[in-house]
Amino acid sequence: MTSNVLVFIEQRRGKVHPASYQLLNLATQVAAQTGAQAEACIVGEGVASLADAVAAQGAKKVYIVDDPVLALYRAIPYTKALVAALDAAAAKILLVPTTFMGRDLASRVAARKRAALAIDCTEVRQDGADLIAVKPMYAGKFSGTFRLTGDRLQVVTVRSNAYSAAAPQTGARADVQSVALSLTDRDQRLKINEVTATGSGVKDVTEADIVVSGGRSLKSAENFKILYDLAAALDGAVGASRAACDAGYQPHTRQVGLTGKVVTPKLYIACGIDGAIQHLAGMRGSKVIVAINTKKEAPIFKVATYGCIADLFTLVPLLTEEFKKLKEH
Ligand SMILES: Cc1cc2nc3c(=O)[nH]c(=O)nc-3n(C[C@H](O)[C@H](O)[C@H](O)COP(=O)(O)OP(=O)(O)OC[C@H]3O[C@@H](n4cnc5c(N)ncnc54)[C@H](O)[C@@H]3O)c2cc1C
């Protein structure tokens, strides 16, 4: 086993999840501590063309597992593909984004490789041969520090935006190695008959640098339009509290919190959200939090960087207008 750090590049239909590039930057820092190098693994169909973009983000070597079977994510073929890449790379550390795909895949790969595993971490560093991983626990009330011993492969999933991506180095080239995959019929037990796109095409909350979220106080799905307008002006995504999703104002795919998605954007704007502990669990790691609420005792103000005691129906459209003006200049 070399001490190289391998990053799983999550891609869907050729679009790389931004967290993958953040992990390449982390991998470069971790590898530098031992004179090792950051490497990447891309799994999918027709994905070799992504190698240059991945090299520009710091990967010195790129392993490609390319097969029509891997066109869409399925746990068993993807696990085999990543294990094959790991065997080829003989890396000591595997970093995977904490996404639905990443969580599923990392735990399967760790089980196959008898590896040490830490899920949903926000800090990763080396301590001799060991790896130290820090993760928020109990809805963010505590943080746990884990030691992954260096006598085996160390697998860590890392939250989006816990680290930033490096500026791309134009012209950077990586050594590209294609990895063979042998699958049996048993590996393809799950057949995909048809995939229909149902998404609105609007950014997902886990991918955006800015998230504008709304609560029950929006009162209807139609009223969420003012949040979509603000998000559009900021090139952000729209999120929602569970109360808003349960009321049918937004789909549960947009729910932020303990039973929704965990987001760590650069800016989180909570509009008419009370700040229940279960909601905070999904967004308190955001870099800057702006809370808009009519009730000055609302718990959201305890975690907010900036608090506005205001009616969201008045303030949000004003903010949208101001941001639009700023963009025009
Ligand atoms: C096991 C479990 C899991 C849960 N998981 C989640 C989760 O993942 N995510 C989540 O969000 N919740 C979750 N919840 C629910 C959570 O406890 C809260 O009930 C929920 O977050 C409340 O949503 P809210 O803040 O939108 O609504 P409310 O609690 O109704 O708060 C509305 C807020 O809007 C303010 N307001 C009203 N009108 C205006 C206005 N015009 N302008 C500005 N402010 C206004 C009010 O002052 C209030 O603070 C979970 C609960 C349980 C038990």
The ligand as a Gaussian input file, in Angstrom:
#p B3LYP/6-31G(d) Opt

LIG

0 1
 C      -37.636000      13.295000      14.505000
 C      -37.826000      14.678000      13.925000
 C      -37.100000      15.023000      12.803000
 C      -37.245000      16.298000      12.244000
 N      -36.498000      16.636000      11.154000
 C      -36.569000      17.906000      10.666000
 C      -35.763000      18.318000       9.563000
 O      -35.015000      17.534000       8.977000
 N      -35.860000      19.603000       9.156000
 C      -36.679000      20.524000       9.753000
 O      -36.711000      21.688000       9.312000
 N      -37.472000      20.134000      10.792000
 C      -37.453000      18.860000      11.248000
 N      -38.282000      18.505000      12.252000
 C      -39.360000      19.438000      12.651000
 C      -38.893000      20.518000      13.586000
 O      -38.941000      20.055000      14.913000
 C      -39.801000      21.771000      13.434000
 O      -41.140000      21.391000      13.672000
 C      -39.740000      22.448000      12.077000
 O      -38.377000      22.677000      11.713000
 C      -40.469000      23.784000      12.132000
 O      -40.488000      24.371000      10.870000
 P      -40.641000      25.945000      10.696000
 O      -39.542000      26.627000      11.430000
 O      -40.787000      26.191000       9.241000
 O      -42.087000      26.220000      11.337000
 P      -42.560000      26.979000      12.718000
 O      -41.994000      26.251000      13.847000
 O      -43.993000      27.068000      12.528000
 O      -41.849000      28.370000      12.613000
 C      -42.252000      29.396000      11.752000
 C      -41.372000      30.612000      12.041000
 O      -41.688000      31.635000      11.104000
 C      -41.761000      32.887000      11.779000
 N      -42.666000      33.739000      10.965000
 C      -44.022000      33.652000      10.836000
 N      -44.460000      34.565000       9.924000
 C      -43.353000      35.215000       9.477000
 C      -43.153000      36.259000       8.524000
 N      -44.175000      36.777000       7.825000
 N      -41.892000      36.727000       8.324000
 C      -40.836000      36.210000       8.999000
 N      -40.979000      35.228000       9.935000
 C      -42.205000      34.721000      10.140000
 C      -42.297000      32.541000      13.158000
 O      -41.925000      33.555000      14.089000
 C      -41.589000      31.217000      13.423000
 O      -40.328000      31.451000      14.045000
 C      -38.150000      17.240000      12.831000
 C      -38.874000      16.859000      13.973000
 C      -38.727000      15.603000      14.502000
 C      -39.500000      15.244000      15.723000

